[in-house]
Each structure stands twice: as C-alpha cells, then as structure tokens.
Amino acid sequence: MANTALSSSHAPLPSAGAPDQNADNLLKALVLAAHLGYHASVTLMVGGTLVTGTIIEGGRYLDHLLDAVALPTDGSAEEVRTALGNFRDAYLQGQVFEAGRLGFIHLEGAKFFLPGAPQPQVADGEGVLWRGRLEQVTGFSVVAC
C-alpha cells in the first residue's frame, strides 16, 4: 500500500528508542517503516485480545481521525476540530514524539478477536482506526504481502 497521506519530509522521523524498553524492537522498526511508506499488515496480541490491521504512521492516523470523529452539534464543533488539528500539527512537527521516541502503534482497518468469540468484533465490516501502546503488545505476526 502506498503512502498517500504523509511523506517522511512532513515530519521528523522518530527514533526507535522507546519511552519503555519493554516494547519489541522489531515491532518498533515496522512502525518506523510506516513513516517511510511501508505499511505492514499485522496481528497483535494485546491483553489477551488479537488485533489485526495495517500499520500506518501517526500523521495518517490523525488525518483519518479528524475525518471520522463525530463532532458535537451544539456549536462547539469548530473548537473540537481546531483542538484536534492543533494536536495533529504538533505531532507532525515532532513535538509529540516525546523527544523522538516511539510509544504508540497506529492501525487502520483494525478488527478485534476476543477469546471465545467466533467472529471479529468491529463496528463495521471495514474495520476501525486503532491506537495502542507499543509496550502493551506482547506478541505479533506479520501477514505476507
């Protein structure tokens, strides 16, 4: 899958050093690869739940989040959109990487497989946006492309 939402020239590339050294270095490398346009399909083990999806960079995640979020109808929608937009801009400028360290993994098309459930648990058939702490992933597999 080609990177159409963000090129590496838009944001400083974070280092693979993590705030928590419990995060898997290979998984961090796959997250870094997403910033360079390689989007791996993965299955993650997180707290006893399997999460499947495609790794995307944080900027693309925030773009999709801004498009998908249900905004309030009480007149504060512009304030909410501005706040989310400001966070996105800070993220893209490298201000949210905690001194350039990766802490999160972002997936699009995410589906959840709960223990004992015969089908994936998703809001719609296409999957959802998902963000999780790298240090909380206890195992993963990469789907062959």
Solvent accessible surface area in square Angstrom, and as a share of the most:
residue,aa,sasa,rsa
1,M,140,0.63
2,A,75,0.58
3,N,37,0.19
4,T,122,0.71
5,A,42,0.33
6,L,12,0.06
7,S,52,0.34
8,S,57,0.37
9,S,101,0.65
10,H,120,0.53
11,A,12,0.09
12,P,73,0.46
13,L,85,0.42
14,P,5,0.03
15,S,61,0.39
16,A,44,0.34
17,G,32,0.31
18,A,4,0.03
19,P,67,0.42
20,D,41,0.21
21,Q,141,0.62
22,N,120,0.62
23,A,7,0.05
24,D,62,0.32
25,N,109,0.56
26,L,114,0.57
27,L,1,0.00
28,K,3,0.01
29,A,47,0.36
30,L,25,0.13
31,V,3,0.02
32,L,30,0.15
33,A,23,0.18
34,A,0,0.00
35,H,11,0.05
36,L,116,0.57
37,G,21,0.20
38,Y,103,0.39
39,H,9,0.04
40,A,1,0.00
41,S,39,0.25
42,V,2,0.01
43,T,30,0.18
44,L,0,0.00
45,M,72,0.32
46,V,33,0.19
47,G,77,0.74
48,G,43,0.41
49,T,27,0.16
50,L,69,0.35
51,V,4,0.02
52,T,33,0.19
53,G,11,0.11
54,T,23,0.13
55,I,0,0.00
56,I,1,0.00
57,E,1,0.00
58,G,1,0.01
59,G,0,0.00
60,R,18,0.06
61,Y,21,0.08
62,L,9,0.05
63,D,33,0.17
64,H,64,0.29
65,L,54,0.27
66,L,24,0.12
67,D,117,0.61
68,A,75,0.58
69,V,49,0.28
70,A,98,0.76
71,L,49,0.24
72,P,49,0.31
73,T,143,0.83
74,D,116,0.60
75,G,69,0.66
76,S,31,0.20
77,A,28,0.22
78,E,120,0.54
79,E,125,0.56
80,V,50,0.29
81,R,88,0.32
82,T,67,0.39
83,A,62,0.48
84,L,47,0.23
85,G,18,0.17
86,N,91,0.47
87,F,80,0.33
88,R,51,0.19
89,D,66,0.34
90,A,24,0.18
91,Y,12,0.05
92,L,18,0.09
93,Q,112,0.50
94,G,20,0.19
95,Q,126,0.56
96,V,43,0.25
97,F,11,0.05
98,E,99,0.44
99,A,95,0.73
100,G,21,0.21
101,R,115,0.42
102,L,6,0.03
103,G,13,0.12
104,F,49,0.21
105,I,0,0.00
106,H,6,0.03
107,L,0,0.00
108,E,27,0.12
109,G,35,0.33
110,A,0,0.00
111,K,60,0.25
112,F,47,0.20
113,F,71,0.29
114,L,78,0.39
115,P,108,0.68
116,G,86,0.83
117,A,32,0.25
118,P,121,0.76
119,Q,118,0.52
120,P,45,0.28
121,Q,74,0.33
122,V,48,0.28
123,A,96,0.74
124,D,73,0.38
125,G,59,0.57
126,E,145,0.65
127,G,10,0.10
128,V,43,0.25
129,L,45,0.23
130,W,40,0.14
131,R,79,0.29
132,G,11,0.10
133,R,106,0.39
134,L,2,0.01
135,E,45,0.20
136,Q,97,0.43
137,V,13,0.07
138,T,112,0.65
139,G,29,0.28
140,F,56,0.23
141,S,62,0.40
142,V,68,0.39
143,V,79,0.45
144,A,100,0.77
145,C,137,0.82
